Amino acid sequence: LPLPRAPAGLSVSAFWEEYASRRVPVVLPLPPGAGPAQAWDLAFLRASIGGRVPALRRRDAASTQWAGLEPATLGPPPGPEPAGAAGGQTLSASSTTMVGATTVADFIDRLDATAEEAEPAYLFDWSLPQHCKELLTRRPEGGGGEGGGEGLFRVPRYFANDLLQRLSPGSLYRDAWPSLFIGPRGSRCSVHVDTFGSHFWMLLFEGEKRWTIFPPEAAPLLRPSYAHGHDPLFSADVHDDAAAEADELLRRAPRWEGVLRAGECLFVPAGAPHAVLNLTHTAAISCNYVDSTNLEQVRGELRVAACTCPAAREVLSQLDAPGFDAAVDA
């Protein structure tokens, strides 16, 4: 099926009823004022946080890691060391041989070359509150406007009732998102499900991403394995056309497919397996969240995780507390 696209002016209540509650993904119109004050395209990110050192990942079809992604390195850049980039410390060329030690600026400068690799390195799900918190409160040149709020990052209204933000400071997941994605053309991730029953949204600033999303009930057809932890690993490979054609279970699995383009926002419901291919160089942010439409699923997932994770147990205790505020803001 083609990836659904919501009409302009979709109300929050209609989004909850037609998409979130029914576990249907959708490309949403971005409400005025949502997101950052200006697009965080590749040029902006290079100028703003170019000196930061992110953790890079690379897809490995044999990986037992979440989303099939393993730690990656680019190796030393060719030629002399580039001029220092804004936003943090610039590393020497020799230090970029360390896993994940390439700067954001160097990674962006080398996207064309990286895209020629069989499995390009990918800046994937890199937490901004933990690594670049100032980016979320940065004001555009000229300062804020009336009311003093312009320039701050604004969550789209469809996702503004995030119950994770009502947890106590320092709680697991509360300050993990939004996260940053920078992908060269051809970079991709394997089929995976986002953690602990959370919903997920992505805002794309530059480029195009091809999405394949399965309904939660199709997960058994993707041959999940729990041998390596609580989160399933799926054997189904949507990126290998020959393998996909030979996979009878995968052929039977219903799915939505479509391309997300710059300026669009995508909602992926809780429990929906998905895989992504970057058709061009891309820059995006994403956020996992919890609201009334997936709260019970999150509680169930956390009860399992709490058996081995004290931090998950603490989050569950807060969500289960009689005085926890789970009311929906109109």
C-alpha positions as CSV (number, residue, x, y, z in Angstrom):
1,L,0.0,0.0,0.0
2,P,1.2,3.6,-0.5
3,L,2.2,5.4,2.6
4,P,-0.9,7.5,3.7
5,R,-0.7,11.2,3.5
6,A,-2.9,13.4,5.8
7,P,-4.8,16.4,4.4
8,A,-3.7,19.9,5.4
9,G,-5.4,21.2,8.5
10,L,-5.7,17.7,10.1
11,S,-6.8,18.2,13.7
12,V,-5.0,16.6,16.6
13,S,-8.1,14.6,17.6
14,A,-8.4,13.3,14.0
15,F,-4.8,12.3,14.1
16,W,-5.3,10.3,17.3
17,E,-8.4,8.6,16.1
18,E,-7.5,7.9,12.5
19,Y,-3.8,7.1,12.8
20,A,-2.3,6.8,16.2
21,S,-5.0,4.7,17.8
22,R,-5.3,2.5,14.7
23,R,-1.5,2.0,14.4
24,V,-1.4,3.5,10.9
25,P,1.6,5.4,9.7
26,V,1.1,8.8,8.0
27,V,2.9,11.7,6.4
28,L,1.7,14.8,8.2
29,P,1.5,18.4,7.2
30,L,3.9,20.3,9.4
31,P,1.9,22.9,11.4
32,P,3.1,26.5,11.3
33,G,5.8,27.2,13.8
34,A,6.6,23.5,14.4
35,G,10.2,22.2,14.5
36,P,13.1,24.6,14.7
37,A,13.0,28.2,13.6
38,Q,14.9,27.3,10.4
39,A,15.6,24.1,8.6
40,W,18.5,22.1,10.0
41,D,19.8,21.2,6.6
42,L,23.3,19.9,6.0
43,A,24.8,23.4,5.6
44,F,23.2,24.6,8.8
45,L,24.3,21.5,10.8
46,R,27.9,21.8,9.5
47,A,28.1,25.5,10.5
48,S,26.4,24.9,13.9
49,I,27.8,21.6,15.3
50,G,30.5,20.8,12.8
51,G,33.2,20.2,15.4
52,R,31.1,17.7,17.4
53,V,32.1,14.0,17.3
54,P,29.1,11.7,16.7
55,A,28.9,8.0,16.9
56,L,28.6,6.6,13.3
57,R,27.0,3.3,12.3
58,R,27.0,1.1,9.3
59,R,24.5,-1.6,8.3
60,D,25.6,-5.2,8.4
61,A,23.1,-7.8,7.2
62,A,24.6,-10.3,9.7
63,S,24.5,-7.9,12.6
64,T,22.8,-8.9,15.9
65,Q,22.5,-5.2,16.9
66,W,19.3,-3.2,16.8
67,A,18.4,-2.1,13.3
68,G,21.3,-4.1,11.9
69,L,23.8,-1.3,12.6
70,E,27.4,-1.8,13.8
71,P,29.9,0.9,14.9
72,A,31.6,2.5,11.9
73,T,34.7,4.6,11.1
74,L,35.6,6.6,8.0
75,G,39.3,6.5,8.5
76,P,41.6,9.6,8.0
77,P,40.3,12.2,5.6
78,P,42.3,12.7,2.4
79,G,44.6,15.7,2.1
80,P,45.5,18.2,4.8
81,E,43.4,18.7,7.9
82,P,40.5,21.1,7.1
83,A,40.0,24.4,8.8
84,G,38.3,24.1,12.2
85,A,34.5,24.0,12.0
86,A,32.2,25.8,14.3
87,G,30.4,24.1,17.2
88,G,33.2,22.4,19.1
89,Q,36.7,20.9,19.0
90,T,38.2,19.8,15.7
91,L,40.2,16.5,15.8
92,S,43.4,15.9,14.0
93,A,43.4,13.6,11.0
94,S,45.1,10.8,12.8
95,S,42.4,10.7,15.5
96,T,39.6,10.0,13.0
97,T,40.7,6.4,12.8
98,M,39.0,5.9,16.1
99,V,35.5,4.4,15.9
100,G,33.0,7.3,15.8
101,A,35.7,9.9,16.0
102,T,34.9,11.7,12.8
103,T,33.5,15.2,13.2
104,V,30.1,16.2,11.9
105,A,31.7,18.6,9.5
106,D,34.1,16.0,8.1
107,F,31.3,13.5,7.8
108,I,29.2,16.0,5.8
109,D,32.1,17.0,3.6
110,R,32.7,13.3,2.7
111,L,29.1,12.3,2.0
112,D,29.7,11.9,-1.7
113,A,32.7,9.6,-1.2
114,T,31.0,7.7,1.6
115,A,28.0,7.1,-0.6
116,E,30.1,5.0,-3.0
117,E,30.7,2.4,-0.4
118,A,28.7,-0.8,-0.4
119,E,27.3,0.0,3.0
120,P,27.8,3.7,3.7
121,A,28.4,5.0,7.3
122,Y,25.4,6.6,8.8
123,L,24.9,9.1,11.6
124,F,21.9,7.4,13.1
125,D,19.7,8.4,16.1
126,W,22.3,10.6,17.8
127,S,20.7,12.3,20.9
128,L,20.6,16.1,20.7
129,P,19.7,16.7,24.4
130,Q,22.7,14.6,25.4
131,H,25.2,15.9,22.9
132,C,24.0,19.2,21.4
133,K,21.4,20.6,23.8
134,E,22.1,24.2,22.8
135,L,20.8,23.4,19.3
136,L,17.3,22.9,20.7
137,T,17.3,26.4,22.3
138,R,19.2,28.3,19.6
139,R,17.6,31.5,18.4
140,P,17.9,32.6,14.8
141,E,19.9,35.6,13.9
142,G,18.1,38.8,14.9
143,G,16.7,37.2,18.1
144,G,13.3,36.1,19.1
145,G,10.1,37.8,18.2
146,E,7.0,38.8,20.2
147,G,6.5,36.6,23.2
148,G,10.2,35.6,23.4
149,G,9.6,32.1,22.2
150,E,10.7,32.2,18.5
151,G,13.9,30.4,17.8
152,L,13.2,27.6,20.2
153,F,12.5,24.1,19.0
154,R,8.8,23.3,18.9
155,V,7.4,19.8,18.9
156,P,4.6,19.4,16.3
157,R,1.2,19.6,18.0
158,Y,0.3,16.1,17.1
159,F,3.0,14.8,19.5
160,A,3.0,17.5,22.2
161,N,1.3,15.3,24.8
162,D,4.5,13.3,25.4
163,L,4.2,11.6,28.8
164,L,7.9,11.0,28.9
165,Q,8.3,14.7,29.6
166,R,6.2,14.3,32.8
167,L,8.7,11.9,34.3
168,S,11.1,13.1,37.0
169,P,14.4,14.7,35.8
170,G,17.0,12.1,35.0
171,S,14.6,9.4,34.2
172,L,15.3,6.9,31.4
173,Y,14.1,8.2,28.0
174,R,13.1,11.6,29.3
175,D,16.0,13.4,27.8
176,A,17.0,11.1,24.9
177,W,15.2,12.8,22.1
178,P,15.0,14.5,19.6
179,S,17.9,12.7,17.9
180,L,19.8,13.6,14.7
181,F,20.1,11.6,11.5
182,I,22.6,12.4,8.7
183,G,22.7,9.8,5.9
184,P,24.6,9.6,2.7
185,R,22.9,8.3,-0.4
186,G,22.6,4.6,-0.1
187,S,22.8,4.3,3.7
188,R,20.1,2.3,5.3
189,C,19.0,0.3,8.3
190,S,17.5,-3.2,8.6
191,V,14.0,-4.0,9.7
192,H,13.5,-3.1,13.3
193,V,10.9,-1.9,15.9
194,D,11.4,1.1,18.1
195,T,11.9,0.3,21.7
196,F,9.5,0.0,24.7
197,G,6.3,0.4,22.7
198,S,6.9,4.0,21.8
199,H,5.5,5.9,18.9
200,F,8.0,7.6,16.6
201,W,8.0,10.7,14.4
202,M,10.6,12.1,12.0
203,L,11.0,15.5,10.5
204,L,13.1,15.6,7.3
205,F,15.0,18.7,6.5
206,E,16.9,17.7,3.4
207,G,16.8,14.9,0.9
208,E,14.6,11.9,0.4
209,K,14.1,8.7,2.4
210,R,12.3,5.5,1.2
211,W,10.3,3.9,4.0
212,T,8.9,0.4,4.3
213,I,6.6,0.0,7.3
214,F,4.7,-3.1,8.4
215,P,1.7,-3.2,10.6
216,P,2.4,-4.6,14.1
217,E,0.4,-7.7,13.5
218,A,2.7,-8.6,10.5
219,A,5.8,-8.9,12.7
220,P,5.7,-12.7,12.9
221,L,6.0,-12.9,9.1
222,L,9.3,-11.1,9.3
223,R,10.8,-13.9,11.3
224,P,11.7,-12.2,14.6
225,S,14.3,-13.6,17.0
226,Y,14.6,-12.7,20.7
227,A,17.9,-14.6,21.2
228,H,19.9,-11.5,21.7
229,G,17.6,-9.4,24.0
230,H,14.2,-8.0,24.6
231,D,14.0,-6.1,21.3
232,P,13.4,-8.5,18.3
233,L,15.9,-9.0,15.4
234,F,14.2,-9.7,12.1
235,S,15.6,-12.0,9.5
236,A,13.5,-10.5,6.7
237,D,15.6,-8.3,4.4
238,V,13.6,-5.7,2.4
239,H,16.8,-4.3,0.9
240,D,17.9,-7.4,-1.0
241,D,15.4,-7.8,-3.9
242,A,16.4,-11.4,-4.7
243,A,16.2,-12.5,-1.0
244,A,12.9,-10.7,-0.6
245,E,11.4,-12.4,-3.6
246,A,12.5,-15.8,-2.3
247,D,11.1,-15.1,1.2
248,E,7.6,-16.5,1.1
249,L,6.7,-15.1,4.6
250,L,7.9,-11.6,3.6
251,R,5.9,-11.7,0.4
252,R,2.8,-12.4,2.4
253,A,3.4,-9.5,4.8
254,P,1.3,-6.4,4.3
255,R,3.1,-3.1,4.3
256,W,3.1,0.6,3.5
257,E,5.8,2.0,1.2
258,G,6.6,5.6,0.3
259,V,9.1,8.4,0.0
260,L,9.5,11.0,2.7
261,R,10.7,14.4,1.3
262,A,12.2,17.5,2.7
263,G,9.8,19.5,4.8
264,E,7.6,16.5,5.6
265,C,6.9,14.8,8.9
266,L,6.3,11.1,9.3
267,F,4.5,9.3,12.1
268,V,5.4,5.6,12.7
269,P,3.1,3.8,15.2
270,A,4.2,1.8,18.2
271,G,5.2,-1.8,17.4
272,A,5.4,-1.2,13.6
273,P,8.5,-2.9,12.1
274,H,10.2,-0.6,9.5
275,A,13.3,-0.2,7.3
276,V,14.7,2.9,5.7
277,L,16.9,3.6,2.6
278,N,18.3,7.1,2.0
279,L,17.7,7.9,-1.7
280,T,19.8,11.0,-1.4
281,H,22.0,12.7,1.2
282,T,19.6,13.4,4.1
283,A,19.3,15.4,7.3
284,A,16.5,14.7,9.8
285,I,15.5,14.6,13.4
286,S,13.3,12.1,15.2
287,C,11.6,11.6,18.5
288,N,10.1,8.6,20.3
289,Y,7.2,9.5,22.6
290,V,4.3,8.1,24.7
291,D,0.7,9.4,24.9
292,S,-2.7,8.0,25.7
293,T,-2.9,6.0,22.5
294,N,0.1,3.7,23.4
295,L,0.5,4.1,27.2
296,E,-0.8,0.6,28.0
297,Q,1.5,-0.9,25.4
298,V,4.4,1.0,26.9
299,R,3.5,-0.2,30.4
300,G,3.5,-3.8,29.2
301,E,6.9,-3.5,27.4
302,L,8.4,-1.9,30.5
303,R,7.2,-4.7,32.8
304,V,9.3,-7.1,30.8
305,A,12.3,-4.7,30.6
306,A,12.1,-4.0,34.3
307,C,13.1,-7.6,35.0
308,T,16.7,-6.8,34.1
309,C,16.8,-3.0,33.9
310,P,16.4,-0.9,37.1
311,A,16.0,2.3,35.1
312,A,13.1,0.8,33.2
313,R,11.6,-0.3,36.5
314,E,11.8,3.2,37.8
315,V,10.0,4.6,34.7
316,L,7.3,2.0,35.1
317,S,6.8,2.9,38.7
318,Q,6.2,6.5,37.8
319,L,3.8,5.7,35.0
320,D,1.9,3.3,37.3
321,A,1.8,5.8,40.2
322,P,-1.7,6.8,41.2
323,G,-0.8,10.5,41.0
324,F,0.9,10.4,37.6
325,D,-0.6,13.0,35.3
326,A,-1.6,11.1,32.1
327,A,-4.3,13.6,31.1
328,V,-4.4,14.8,27.5
329,D,-3.9,18.5,27.0
330,A,-6.5,19.8,24.5
